[in-house]
Amino acid sequence: MENDPFKEIQRQIEGLKRQLQEKDDHILELDAQITELTAYINMLQERFTGLSLEMNDMFASNPSKKRGTYARDSIVYQAESNEVK
């Protein structure tokens, strides 16, 4: 009874169960990665929004602050470049 059709079907079923379990495990891994990436994206979005709101508030309260910040950065850059020359 080496060629028992019932045993062959059982073997195929076990193989399919194993493949299904592997696919389920892979789906769980992908789901965990998606959750992690979503959390990271949300954190970046919150940080960016918070910084944008903070900068907008600062510039709205003192518009010259924006120009002063750029001017200060420019002066520091020019001073550094002059020292190098």
C-alpha positions, -999 to 999 in steps of 0.1 A, spaced: 0 0 0 28 23 -9 6 44 -32 -22 49 -8 -42 79 -22 -54 89 12 -18 92 25 -8 112 -5 -37 136 0 -28 139 37 8 147 27 -4 174 3 -27 189 30 1 190 55 23 208 29 -4 233 22 -9 239 59 28 245 63 28 270 34 -2 288 48 15 291 82 46 305 66 25 330 47 6 340 79 40 345 97 52 367 68 20 387 69 25 392 107 60 404 101 49 429 74 21 441 96 45 448 124 68 467 100 38 487 87 28 496 123 64 507 131 67 528 100 33 544 106 43 553 141 76 568 128 58 588 101 33 601 126 62 611 149 79 629 121 47 646 111 40 658 146 76 670 150 74 689 117 40 704 124 51 714 159 83 731 146 64 748 118 38 762 142 65 773 166 85 790 138 53 806 124 44 819 159 79 833 164 80 850 131 45 863 134 53 879 168 85 895 155 89 896 117 124 911 119 135 880 138 134 860 106 155 886 88 179 887 118 183 850 119 192 849 82 215 879 86 232 864 116 238 831 98 252 850 68 276 869 90 288 838 108 294 821 74 312 852 61 334 854 92 343 818 89 351 821 53 373 852 59 393 833 86 400 805 62 413 828 35 
